[in-house]
């Protein structure tokens, strides 16, 4: 088939959508391969530093803004969405040492599952065309402004919370793309339907939205618990609550998610212990235990040191005295990142035992950043202890 000479085939486009839905992609849209509509906004977002330490965004800026540099042979783009919603509520009692993991990470890692389905779709398309068709699938990890393309393809619109929202399905979807070397019949974009609603902007605990449609990643809980590999800024830690991997709040308050249907994909259903997990046992996971427990899970992305860092911060925010012994043990962890955030948590909880442990660790700690955390935490714990005596 000579793609340049072929005319768009509406029946082929319809068959592609039917096959995509049969493979589990509830949302499907088709768009031409051209620069995405918000490429300039994306560039401005990068220039303002709102991407934080997401260096890969800057490295791949040109590819994201001009898909012809990524897939010069491509004519069409099939955007797909796969539902991952599981209707388990935030039912944790105040003060209970349990954490929150974003719904998308409760089950198996979606990257491989969706990529395999997209490759299957490509095989089907080649059979339908009875001719060679070049194709390339991406799932989240590629240099593609996927929400922009899904919007152009009529899958949904980009909401004020920067998520792609389907008017009938909501936003609990993983997105994927299949670039194709054939022209197809294209869908129309869906208009923005957020209206005057700003529930998502008001609900963000850290104030991560600079304004409607603009996220400062440096303040986003998902960024802080997953993408940020180093120290969480001290002024943001108290605002993170019990979140240990991702957040979900800006989606939970969205009116379009009120009637969200549960996923039919068994691989996305919660693994044991990932909905509202007990935090204290997580703090003692060894490297091998961490690998075994989260093998094939998106949580592996945070690595052990990042995940335990998050657990320590959550325990500090919950201020559970029950967690003090585990946090004291974490002061001796092999990772400075874990030791330092465990110290911060002990300072937040405060007790004679915590104060003593913090001062004791100061006698042997040789990492300068951890020492600073220990000193600040010891002073905070001692102040809290003195306040209790006055009461």
URBEL-V206045 format. One line per field, one symbol per residue. ss: DSSP state (h for helix, s for strand, l for the rest). burial: 1 if it has 16 or more other ideal C-beta (glycine too) atoms within 10 Angstrom, else 0. A space follows every 50 residues. Layout:
ss = ???
burial = ???
This chain:
ss = llllllllshhhhhhhhhhhhhllllssssssllllllhhhhhhhhhlll llllhhhhhlhhhhhlhhhllllllssssssssllllllllllllllsls slhhhllllhhhhhhhhhhhhhhhhhhhhlllllsssslllllllhhhhh hhllllsslllllssslllsllsssssssslllsllllllllllllllhh hhhlllllsssllsslhhhlhhhhhhhllllllhhhhhhhllssslllhh hhllhhhllllllllhhhlllllllllshhhhllllhhhhhhhhlllhhh hhhhhhhhhhhhhhhhhhllhhhhhhhhhhlllllhhhhhhhhhhhhhhl lhhhhhhhhhhhlllllhhhhhhhhhhhhhhhhhhhhhhhl
burial = 00100000100110011011001111111111100101100100100001 11000010001011101001100111111111111100000000001111 11111111111011101100110111001000101111100111111111 11111111111111110011111111111111110110110001001001 10011101100011111111111111110011000110111111111111 11110110010010100111100111101101101000010011001111 01111111111111111101001101110110101111111111111111 00111011001100100001101111110111010000000
